[in-house]
Amino acid sequence: MKYSLMVIALAVVITGCTSPATRDALQIQDQTILHSGFGTPQDSHSGAPSPEWLDMYRSVRSTPAEADLQRRLEALGPRKDNYFGYKAQCWIKAAQDERGHRDQWGFIEEALFEAGKLTAALESGQGLSADNPDLRTSSALRPDIWKDLLAAKSSPEFPSCTDAQRLTACAEVEMYRAGHEAWTRDFKGSKQIVDSLEKGLPDIGTALAACTPPPAAAPVVPEKITLQGDATFKFDRSDLAGMLPSGRAQLDGLIQNIKLTNDLTNIRIEGYTDHLGSDSYNRRLSTRRAETVKHYMQSGGVAVPMTALGMGKANPVVQCSDKNRHALIECLEPNRRVELNFMRRNSDVVPVDQSTSLQPVAPAAAVVEPVLAEPQQ
């Protein structure tokens, strides 16, 4: 491939007449691109190809190389249906578009080279990187658009949203193509690509929104919950210090669910014992347990009005006739309980017992994705 510095200078003279407003709208980051006329630098940094550059890229310019890449990409099947596969395909298309414009500046070589890197990484399953490359033939422009694309790639939904991956990958490649047109001082052509791309940016947000799972339904607090006394308190204990870890875990889960429920008007907490022991002792024990549950829920942030009552040995769940005292105590376990009844606005539903071992509400596990880099241009 032969490049003439005189051709570059002539192109700069011609395109230097582009409207300054068109050029300025691109927000070009490389100041050397803003030079015009015969005083424009013509070193490697400004666009003159080095022997090293020619050695690296001359083998990938040909149409057969492009066709071979396309075949390899297609052979990947579903493995190419992701951000990296879409980007490889868009690099191939960018090379085809510039070939159609008879581009001789080196962008075709660089585009096919990037497509080849991504294809090889997909084939091997190694070396995949979402970093954007540093191309000699493309100038960085419109940092606001790059910021939007980075935000899309960093969103939690992006890794599982193939439509957003496809749109974002191709938008990035088009930004490079627009940067190439600016690099050749075709600011009008560059702006046309950017304007077209910008119109499609909202589609990325729409795709991400479509991939966003609906918000989880608020936990439903049933009309009635029964906490088994032997799983909530130590034997013959009713104070906070005597509450078992399992009892605290049950109440912590219930507290979180109540905070996410907005239709409760009152909570009636009733403590129960078995029939062993005196009536006065059972009444005191059941009352203290109900009060402890009430205070624990209040300290956890439950603002719904609550009433705590000691019901003693009333309303037994089971009847036992065991002669052995140990067996009798074990049989009577369901009677030793704390019941919570939840009143709601405009609710005529008769409470239904939903005895349960509530688990604490835990936050969803976070999926940490690598932060994807901005274009290194």
NORVEN-V571237 format. One record per residue. OMEGA is omega in whole degrees, -180 to 180 (999 if undefined). D_FIRST is the distance of its C-alpha to the first C-alpha in Angstrom with 1 decimal. Layout:
BEGIN
OMEGA:D_FIRST  OMEGA:D_FIRST
END
This chain:
BEGIN
-180:0.0  177:3.8  180:6.7  178:10.2  178:13.2  178:15.3  179:13.7  -180:14.4  180:17.9  179:18.6  180:17.9  179:20.2  -176:22.9  -175:23.0  177:23.0  179:25.3  179:28.0  180:28.1  178:31.6  180:32.2  178:34.2  179:31.2  -176:29.1  -180:32.1  -179:32.9  -179:29.7  -176:31.1  -176:27.7  -179:28.1  -175:25.4  179:26.9  180:23.8  -176:22.7  175:26.0  177:25.2  178:24.7  -176:24.6  178:23.3  -178:24.8  177:22.2  -178:20.9  178:17.3  -178:17.3  -179:15.5  -178:18.4  175:17.8  180:14.2  -177:12.1  177:9.8  176:11.5  179:10.7  180:12.8  -179:11.0  180:7.7  -177:10.3  -167:12.2  -172:10.1  -175:7.3  -176:10.6  -177:11.9  -168:9.8  175:11.5  176:14.9  179:16.8  178:16.0  180:17.2  179:20.3  177:21.1  -180:21.2  179:23.5  180:25.8  -180:26.1  179:27.0  -178:29.5  180:31.1  180:32.1  -177:34.7  -179:36.8  179:35.0  -175:32.1  179:34.5  -177:34.2  -175:32.2  178:29.5  178:29.2  -178:29.2  176:26.5  180:24.2  -180:24.9  174:24.2  178:20.8  180:20.0  179:21.5  177:19.6  179:16.2  180:17.8  -179:19.1  175:15.9  178:14.3  177:17.4  179:16.8  -179:13.3  180:11.9  -173:8.4  178:9.5  -178:9.0  180:12.5  179:12.1  -177:10.8  179:13.7  180:16.2  178:15.8  178:16.1  177:19.3  180:20.6  179:20.2  -179:22.1  179:24.9  180:25.2  179:25.6  177:28.1  179:30.0  -176:30.1  -175:31.5  -179:33.5  174:32.4  178:30.1  180:30.2  178:29.8  177:30.2  177:28.6  -172:25.9  175:22.6  -177:21.1  177:17.7  -171:15.6  180:14.8  180:18.4  177:21.5  179:24.9  179:27.3  179:30.7  179:32.2  178:35.2  177:33.4  179:31.9  179:35.5  180:36.8  177:34.2  178:35.2  178:38.8  -179:38.3  -179:36.7  -177:39.6  -178:42.4  -176:44.7  -171:44.1  -176:40.3  -179:40.3  -175:42.4  -174:41.1  179:38.3  179:38.1  178:37.6  -179:34.9  -178:32.9  -179:33.3  -179:32.5  -179:29.4  176:27.9  178:29.0  180:27.2  178:23.9  176:24.6  176:25.3  180:21.8  175:20.4  177:22.8  177:21.7  179:18.1  177:19.4  -180:21.5  177:18.7  -180:17.0  173:20.6  -174:21.4  178:24.7  178:26.4  178:24.0  -178:24.2  178:28.0  178:28.2  -179:26.6  -179:28.9  179:31.9  179:31.5  -176:31.0  178:34.0  -178:36.2  -178:35.6  179:36.3  180:40.1  178:39.4  178:38.4  178:41.8  179:43.5  179:42.0  179:43.1  179:46.5  179:46.9  -179:46.1  180:48.7  178:51.8  180:55.0  -180:57.1  178:59.5  179:63.0  179:65.5  -180:67.7  174:70.9  -177:74.0  -180:76.7  -177:80.2  176:81.6  178:80.4  174:82.6  179:82.0  -175:83.9  -177:86.1  176:85.8  -177:82.0  -178:82.2  170:85.0  -178:86.6  176:90.0  178:92.6  -179:90.1  -178:89.3  -178:87.7  179:84.1  179:84.2  179:85.5  -179:82.6  177:80.5  179:76.7  178:76.5  177:78.6  -180:76.4  178:73.2  -178:74.9  178:75.8  177:72.4  179:70.8  180:73.4  -180:73.1  179:69.3  179:70.0  -179:72.8  179:70.5  180:68.2  -173:71.1  -177:72.5  179:75.5  179:77.9  -179:81.2  176:83.1  179:83.1  -176:86.3  -177:86.4  177:89.3  -179:90.2  174:92.2  170:94.0  -175:95.8  180:99.6  -178:100.4  -177:102.0  180:104.0  -178:103.1  179:102.9  -179:100.6  179:98.3  -180:98.2  -179:97.3  -179:94.6  179:93.0  -179:93.1  179:91.5  178:88.7  180:88.0  179:88.1  177:85.7  180:83.2  -178:83.6  178:83.1  180:80.1  177:78.4  179:79.3  177:77.8  175:74.6  177:74.3  -178:76.1  179:77.7  177:79.4  -178:83.2  176:84.6  -180:88.1  -177:89.2  174:92.3  -176:94.1  179:95.3  -176:96.9  -178:97.6  174:97.5  180:95.6  179:95.1  -179:92.2  174:93.9  -177:97.5  -180:98.2  -179:101.4  178:100.4  179:103.3  -174:101.1  180:100.0  179:96.6  180:95.9  179:97.3  180:95.0  180:92.0  -176:93.1  -176:93.6  -179:90.1  180:88.8  -180:91.7  -169:90.4  170:87.6  -180:86.2  177:85.5  179:83.3  -174:83.9  177:81.4  -177:82.7  175:80.3  176:80.5  -179:82.1  176:82.2  -176:85.1  176:83.7  -177:86.1  177:84.6  -178:83.3  176:83.2  179:79.7  -173:80.4  170:77.2  -176:75.6  177:73.1  178:70.1  177:68.6  -179:65.7  177:62.5  178:59.2  180:56.5  -178:54.2  176:51.1  -176:47.7  178:45.5  178:41.8  177:39.1  -176:38.1  -171:34.6  173:32.4  -178:31.1  178:27.4  -177:26.2  999:24.0
END
